[in-house]
């Protein structure tokens, strides 16, 4: 599966429409070159609105992503980014995605996405180099998470399907329950704590699979040099 190799090429989000309130803009400490353009300015924007879609798709470039599920159908997300000139970026929720464009037509590079989203959304999240943390998605129909080099950390998740794909980043699941899971890493280790998966396909180039007080009822584990390590017994999660 070559999907995680493409994550290194992700630098900007898809085109979008309207934005919310811009809270700050300033000069970047270090210039960033994207598609031949130097992004000299930094800014941040808060998307704060009722969320009516049943899914959310986010392709974060180099951004660190931290999303926390809440019971209400409302999303409040802070997006930090680099842009070509001050107040150039336009970022929005649009048709189940976080999208971006710019007034000048120049690239926009996301550096951080964090906040709260409805806990029943189906998520599709990718970042080339940033760490991805997702927590408290208690009624999710499915989670698809991809990372090039960043760590993936899932906590307090209940989902029918979980799909995780990383290049060199490690994968950590704590207090997670899933019917099916597919986990692929290039070199990163895979750790499950206080978690339960009915059926899992786990593939790693060199990483090992560590289970602490966790159970995978049916599993297919493939690794070049890694091993399965089991510690403790599964404790039911209510």
C-alpha positions in Angstrom: 0.0 0.0 0.0 1.6 3.2 -1.2 -0.8 5.8 0.1 1.5 7.0 2.9 4.2 7.9 0.4 1.9 10.5 -1.1 1.6 12.3 2.2 5.0 13.9 1.8 3.7 15.8 -1.2 0.7 17.4 0.5 1.4 21.1 1.1 -1.9 23.0 0.9 -5.6 22.3 1.3 -8.1 22.1 -1.5 -9.7 25.3 -2.8 -12.6 26.8 -0.8 -14.9 29.7 -0.4 -15.7 31.9 2.6 -13.7 32.5 5.8 -14.6 33.5 9.4 -12.8 36.0 11.6 -9.1 36.6 11.2 -7.5 37.0 14.7 -3.9 37.9 13.8 -1.4 38.4 11.0 2.3 39.0 11.2 5.7 38.4 9.6 6.9 34.8 9.7 10.2 34.0 11.6 11.4 31.9 8.7 10.4 32.2 5.0 8.7 29.1 3.5 8.9 28.3 -0.2 5.8 26.7 -1.7 5.3 26.2 -5.4 8.0 28.8 -6.0 6.4 31.5 -3.8 7.8 32.7 -0.5 5.2 32.7 2.3 6.5 35.4 4.5 3.5 36.1 6.7 1.7 34.1 9.4 -1.9 34.3 10.5 -4.7 32.4 12.2 -8.4 32.1 11.8 -11.2 30.6 13.9 -14.0 28.6 12.2 -16.8 28.6 14.7 -20.2 27.5 13.5 -23.0 24.8 13.6 -21.8 21.8 11.6 -24.5 20.0 9.6 -22.4 17.5 7.6 -21.9 13.9 8.7 -18.2 13.8 7.8 -15.0 16.0 7.8 -12.1 15.8 5.5 -8.8 17.6 6.2 -5.5 17.5 4.3 -3.1 19.4 6.5 0.2 19.6 4.6 2.8 20.0 7.4 0.2 20.9 10.0 -0.1 19.4 13.4 -3.7 18.3 13.9 -5.5 18.0 17.2 -9.3 17.4 17.2 -11.5 16.6 20.2 -15.0 15.2 19.8 -18.0 16.9 21.6 -21.6 15.9 21.9 -23.1 19.0 20.2 -23.4 19.5 16.5 -21.0 22.5 16.5 -17.4 22.9 15.3 -14.9 25.3 16.7 -11.5 25.0 15.0 -8.4 27.3 15.1 -6.4 27.2 11.9 -2.8 28.6 11.8 -1.2 29.2 8.5 1.5 30.9 6.3 0.5 33.1 3.4 2.0 35.2 0.6 0.8 38.6 1.9 -1.2 39.8 4.9 -4.9 38.9 5.0 -4.6 36.9 1.8 -5.9 33.5 2.9 -9.5 32.5 2.8 -10.4 29.3 4.9 -13.7 27.7 5.5 -15.9 24.7 6.2 -17.3 23.7 2.8 -19.2 20.5 1.9 -17.7 18.5 4.7 -14.1 19.8 4.2 -11.8 22.4 5.6 -10.8 24.3 2.4 -8.5 27.1 1.6 -7.9 29.6 -1.2 -6.3 33.1 -1.4 -7.2 36.4 -2.8 -3.9 36.6 -4.8 -4.1 33.0 -6.1 -0.9 32.2 -4.2 -0.5 29.1 -2.0 -1.6 28.9 1.6 0.3 26.5 3.9 -1.4 25.2 7.1 0.8 24.9 10.1 -1.7 23.9 12.8 -5.3 22.8 13.1 -6.9 22.3 16.5 -10.3 22.4 18.2 -13.6 20.6 18.8 -15.9 18.9 16.4 -19.1 16.7 16.7 -18.1 13.3 18.1 -20.2 11.3 15.5 -18.4 12.5 12.4 -16.7 10.3 9.9 -13.1 11.6 9.7 -10.6 11.6 6.9 -7.4 13.4 8.1 -3.9 13.6 6.6 -0.7 15.4 7.4 2.7 15.1 5.8 4.9 15.8 8.8 2.7 17.0 11.6 1.5 14.9 14.7 -2.2 13.9 14.5 -4.1 13.6 17.8 -7.8 12.7 17.8 -9.8 12.1 21.0 -13.4 11.4 22.2 -14.9 10.4 18.9 -17.5 8.2 20.6 -20.0 7.7 17.8 -17.9 7.8 14.6 -18.9 5.8 11.6 -15.2 5.6 10.6 -11.8 7.2 11.0 -9.2 7.4 8.2 -5.9 8.9 9.3 -2.7 9.3 7.3 0.7 10.7 8.3 4.0 10.8 6.5 6.4 11.2 9.4 4.3 12.5 12.3 2.9 10.4 15.2 -0.7 9.3 15.2 -2.4 9.3 18.7 -6.1 8.1 19.1 -7.7 8.3 22.5 -11.2 7.4 23.7 -12.5 6.4 20.3 -15.5 4.2 19.4 -15.7 3.6 15.7 -17.0 0.9 13.3 -13.9 1.2 11.2 -10.4 2.6 11.8 -7.8 3.0 9.1 -4.3 4.3 10.0 -1.4 4.8 7.6 2.0 6.2 8.5 5.4 6.3 6.9 7.8 6.6 9.8 5.4 7.8 12.6 4.4 5.6 15.4 0.7 4.8 16.1 -0.8 4.9 19.6 -4.4 3.8 20.5 -5.7 4.2 24.0 -9.2 3.3 25.3 -10.3 2.6 21.7 -13.0 0.2 20.5 -13.5 -0.8 16.8 -15.2 -3.5 14.8 -12.5 -3.4 12.1 -9.1 -1.8 11.9 -6.4 -1.6 9.2 -3.0 -0.2 10.4 0.0 0.3 8.2 3.4 1.8 9.2 6.7 1.9 7.4 9.0 1.9 10.4 6.8 3.1 13.3 5.7 1.0 16.2 2.1 0.3 17.0 0.8 0.4 20.6 -2.7 -0.5 21.9 -3.6 0.2 25.5 -7.0 -0.6 27.1 -8.4 -1.2 23.7 -10.5 -3.8 21.9 -10.6 -4.6 18.1 -12.7 -7.4 16.7 -10.8 -7.8 13.5 -7.5 -6.1 12.5 -5.0 -6.2 9.7 -1.7 -4.8 10.8 1.3 -4.3 8.5 4.7 -2.7 9.4 8.0 -2.6 7.7 10.2 -2.8 10.9 7.9 -1.7 13.7 6.5 -4.0 16.4 2.9 -4.4 17.8 2.5 -3.8 21.5 -0.7 -4.8 23.3 -1.2 -3.7 26.9 -4.5 -4.8 28.5 -5.9 -4.9 25.0 -7.3 -7.6 22.6 -7.5 -8.1 18.9 -9.9 -11.0 18.5 -8.9 -11.8 14.9 -5.6 -10.4 13.5 -3.3 -10.6 10.6 0.1 -9.3 11.5 2.8 -8.7 8.9 6.2 -7.2 9.6 9.7 -7.4 8.3 11.5 -7.4 11.6 8.8 -6.5 14.2 7.1 -8.7 16.7 3.9 -8.9 18.7 4.2 -8.1 22.4 1.3 -8.9 24.8 1.1 -7.6 28.3 -1.8 -8.0 30.7 -5.4 -8.8 29.9 -8.2 -6.9 28.2 -10.5 -4.9 30.6 -13.9 -4.2 29.2 -14.6 -0.5 28.3 -18.1 0.7 29.2 
